[in-house]
Amino acid sequence: MSEAAAPRGTGRLLVIVGAVMLAALLALVILGPWIAPYSPSKTSAGSLAGPTAQHWLGTDSIGRDVLSRLIIGGRGTLLITVAAVAIALAAGLLLGLTSGYVGGRTDQVIMRLLDVVFAFPVFLLAIAVVAALGPTLRNLILTIAIVYTPTLARVVRGPVLSVKRWDHVEAARSVGVGEFTIAVRHVLPLVISPVLVQTSLTLANTIFTVTALSFLGLGPPPPDPNWGSMLADARQFMELAPLTVIGPAVAIVFASLTFVVLANGLREVLDVAGR
Amino acid sequence: MSAPLLRVRDLCVSFPARRGRAPVRAVDQVSFDIAPGQTLGLVGESGSGKTTTGRAILQLQAASSGSVQLLGRELTAMSGRDLRAMRRHMQFVLQNPYSSLHPRMTVANTLAEPLAVHRSVPRHAIPERVAELMTLVGMDPAVVNRYPHEFSGGQRQRIVIARALAVNPDFVVCDEPVSALDVRTQAQIVDLLQHLQARLGLSYLFIAHDLAVVRAVAHRVAVMYGGRIVELGNAAQVYENPAHPYTRNLLDAVPVVDPARQRALLAEAAADPDFRGREGEPGPCVFGTDHAATATAHWHDIAPGHGVSCRFWPPGAAPDSR
């Protein structure tokens, strides 16, 4: 009994820790312009200065405040991440539910199409799309959304395949409830736990993807700061001003860790079978 | 006799089998009528096609061939829209009350759903009707905002019955409605079903493997074996004067309290044959496959309203080889 109870306890703890981290992240992002001590594009006299009372994390190569750029840059990175995952989640729910519930040929066609997308390495696809259509915010979001749709669709489809055979679904059908209502009201709510966990994991992955693409110069165009391009800009001055690199790196890891912790906690609490 | 409420003729359901084998005939040439206000008990062992028959009548399972008429209307060829409208007249009580209720829907929402689908009562009158249904099945209307996991098996089955009765159906398929419950609760649910039948004039197709329960509720009894009905008659006829050897076996299989006699009875019982019927093969036989190859059984009327399908009928005659 105690063995079974233990992970549930840690799960709850992880969810609480994850929620606190998420709250901190959200507060920083939403209140960013009011918290940030300087404008992210305002330059000062000393470039690549170490930490001082005026600039807690020092300044970058053209004298901009690193802390302010970190706070404002988080908005860009997280906005892209959340928007992309929201689209991927909506598409994943729609495709996964349709595929699993309707089954048969529809299922085959949808899953094979998603397999094609799934077969592309994330970066290759993203680089190809952005190179072809231009590095705009919209293209970046859509590309990342497309890349992560198959994962989420699969996570929806799997449990739908089993839940649609449950007795209460047949009971609803025998009562005369329409198929669409059955899918949305009697099947979807019972498959949502694994989807929540996977969404959280996808958010963690997407933060890395977004910053990596920005690092490679495929992110949103300047002058808006974001963590990936800050890292890229600061890399050559790493030995002179280590904080300009450590700052964004820690921010990226913290944001990603938030969602990993949350996902692991939710997995335990919602009793989703481990992958 | 009045016109039947439900008329089933030559109903067949086949399922595709594994590669290389002929499809399984889960339901084979099943025919029967159910009169208004009457109960037909459908008995047979697991896998004999009882549940599939019930699901095929409710059009939850496509029939391969045959006819199902409810209130004079053919169901098998009906469009989805018409069929959903007909569901107002026919309802389903499933075996397992633990799985047949939506775990995240309150009782009130579960009972309101059929009312909303069929627009049986105006929207504002739904809470009132829900309370009425709870009272009808002997539950306290005050608990409607609870979730299924807060109730016992017997209470859940009452809720399932209330859901089935929400739209004032004429006909209810009860698929093993009490077999998942403990014995004391079984008696209460059986009483409730009989009370509701008397009060509302319902017709039941009562599917069960428990012969004692069927005897208590059924006016007529059909015995299924290998997807076929092997004997059909009034409850008294079938129980007092079983004509088919399988029916006799079933009645003999009711456990005896004396362990020594029970062991002796079990020792006599024949080894379990594979009684699944298959396409293009003669029907299965309770006596084993060697007899099955010889011929198909024919229907013999042995008394008014009592018939049997057996190639060993009449007793003492050579096996039917027409």
Chai-1 contact restraints between the chains, C-beta under 6 A:
chainA,res_idxA,chainB,res_idxB,connection_type,confidence,min_distance_angstrom,max_distance_angstrom,comment,restraint_id
A,D167,B,L94,contact,1.0,0.0,6.0,A-B,restraint_1
A,D167,B,N96,contact,1.0,0.0,6.0,A-B,restraint_2
A,D167,B,S99,contact,1.0,0.0,6.0,A-B,restraint_3
A,D167,B,S100,contact,1.0,0.0,6.0,A-B,restraint_4
A,H168,B,S100,contact,1.0,0.0,6.0,A-B,restraint_5
A,H168,B,L101,contact,1.0,0.0,6.0,A-B,restraint_6
A,H168,B,H102,contact,1.0,0.0,6.0,A-B,restraint_7
A,A171,B,L94,contact,1.0,0.0,6.0,A-B,restraint_8
A,A171,B,S100,contact,1.0,0.0,6.0,A-B,restraint_9
A,S174,B,L58,contact,1.0,0.0,6.0,A-B,restraint_10
A,S174,B,F92,contact,1.0,0.0,6.0,A-B,restraint_11
A,V175,B,P114,contact,1.0,0.0,6.0,A-B,restraint_12
A,G176,B,R84,contact,1.0,0.0,6.0,A-B,restraint_13
A,G176,B,R87,contact,1.0,0.0,6.0,A-B,restraint_14
A,G176,B,V117,contact,1.0,0.0,6.0,A-B,restraint_15
A,V177,B,V117,contact,1.0,0.0,6.0,A-B,restraint_16
A,H186,B,H102,contact,1.0,0.0,6.0,A-B,restraint_17
A,P189,B,R104,contact,1.0,0.0,6.0,A-B,restraint_18
